[in-house]
Structure formats: structure tokens, C-alpha cells
Amino acid sequence: MTTDIYPSRITAEAQMLPRLDPVVHGEWTGHAPLTRRQSEEFDRNGFLVLENVFSPEEVSYLQKQSEQLLSGPEGLNPETIITERGSDEIRSIFEIHAQSGIVERLAADARLAGIAQFLLNDKVYIHQSRLNYKPGFEGKEFYWHSDFETWHVEDGMPRMRALSMSVLLAENTPDNGPLMLMPGSHRVFLTCLGATPDDHYLTSLKKQEYGVPDRQSLTELAHRHGIVAPTGKAGTVVIFDCNTMHGSNGNITPYPRANAFFVYNAVSNRLQAPFGVSKPRPGFVAERGEPRPLIPQSGPLMVEALA
């Protein structure tokens, strides 16, 4: 059995353990899909914002596809549709790359997958995908957390060799609950408290209660690193390391927020048995089995739809 170098949810007090993995696994060259400055910024801050990644026509097409999935989810696997607690409003649709051809194409797009391959220095596959919706007036918060802590404890992800990409499908403003991050927080692994109950995902996908950092540690991290909330128009891509502390406020404005969300994991970092629970989460939340490496695709997103 692999040694657990990031133990969590087993001690009486939270600990800040040193990160034992690189942030940028690849060595920058002039052929990299990011500039040297962008690569260094990701390494330093644990996140990177890329603007104008997709053309206005591509953005419009993605928005229409997203609206169709939201308004007509009957053909989707009902297990993958997560509603807001206390309402029928859709919060997330998981495993969306396996249920929508255009989202599958988006996940494999070279402008995303190519960057993931460089930063992780490996072939990559989709560990998790989802469409996130934060409707106006009723969109609930996502509390502070490190994704890796959950993926490690509940899914069996061995090392910090994964990252997330959020493709904004609506404008993110300072007011409508944008993603918030703590720059530099990815350099330490903050352990969490409390034994995880069986089938935790049934409640955590609506509101996470285990794998949530304690307030004292969050306060220390916030004072040490600060908090930023990247905003941008639709088509902006926010990339962040698997261990960057992040969350988002609720949305009480009339302006909805939506994004396509992909977790790219290195093939060499495939899931093992969970490190902190007896039963792993289901495949629609965390892809298990033999990884299927993505082949980066180039060209406009609409080409396949027109073929």
C-alpha cells in the first residue's frame, strides 16, 4: 500500500504540512503553451487567469449548450444532477463531458488540455467534470476547501499532480459570487478534522461539512496570503492548482453565474484506494479504473457540431 504522505482527518488539531510535490511539473521552454511569466505566476500563486481564450462565437455556442442542458436535463443521468439544498434549482451537473459531445470536445481542447499536459508534465485525463450554475438570488456558497484534501482522503488521489480549469460561461463580477482564492496557499497542506461518514458525497455535493478547514487555520492563511476574486467576461479561463484554498460566496444578485469545470489529473497519478474512507466515491464524481488519456484537439469548437 502506498504511504500516505498527506494524512488528514485523523488528528485532534489541524496541521499545516509541507507540500512535497512540485506545482509546475514541466520545465518551461519556448514551445510551452504558456509564457514563462504565466508559468512562474501559476507556480507562485497557485492559479492563473487567461482572458479571451475562446472566440465570441465559441462562447455563444457554449452558452447555448449550457442553457439547453439546464432547461432540459431529462436525458441526463439523474444521479449526476445535484440541486441546491432546499430547492429544485440545479447546482451542478457532474460527469458532463460523458453526457455532452460539445463539453467532451471542450475538455479535450488543446487550449485547455495542452496547458494541463505542460503543467503536469504527463498525459492527462478527466478526473471530474461538471457544469456549475449559481442562479440569481438563490445561488448558494461553496465553502473554503482544498480540492486535493477531498480527492486524497475520499478518492485515493496519491499526489498533488492535478489541476482544475473553470471556463466562465457568464460574466463573473465582484457581486455575483465569483471564485475566491488565497494566493500561495497551495504551498502547505492544511489537514481537516473529523472522521468521514459513509457516502459523504450525498450531502457534501450540496454542502460540504467534512474536509472543511477550521476557522483558525483559515484565518491564518487569509492573513498570510490574502484573498483574491478573479473576475472576467464569459470565455475567461481560471486555472488553479489542486491544493489552492478556494471557495465562493452565495449569489443574491439578479445576475446568474455559470461555468464549465474540468479536473485534469496526470495519468501517472491515477486513483488508488481512498486514504481516509472505506468506500470510494462513485465514478461520476471521481473517475476510477484505467485512465483514458485525452488527445488535445485543435480548431473551433463548433466544427464537430457542423460536421
Buried (B, 14 or more C-beta within 10 A) or exposed (E): EEEEBBBBBBEEEBEBEEBEBBBBBBEBEEEBBBEEEBBBBBBBBBBBBBEEBBEEEBBBBBBEBBEEBBEEBEEBBEEBBBEBEEEEBBBBBBBBBBBBEBBBBBBBBBBBBBBBBBBBBBBBBBBBBBBBBBBBEBBBBBBBBBBBBBBBBBBBBBBBBBBBBBBBBBBBBEBBBBBBBBBBBBBBBBBBBEEBEEEBBEEBBBBBEBBBBBEEBBEBBBEBBEBBBBBBBBBBBBBBBBBBBBBBBBBEBEBBBBBBBBBBBBBBBBBBEBBBBEEBBBEBBBBBEEBEEBEBBEEBBBEEEEE
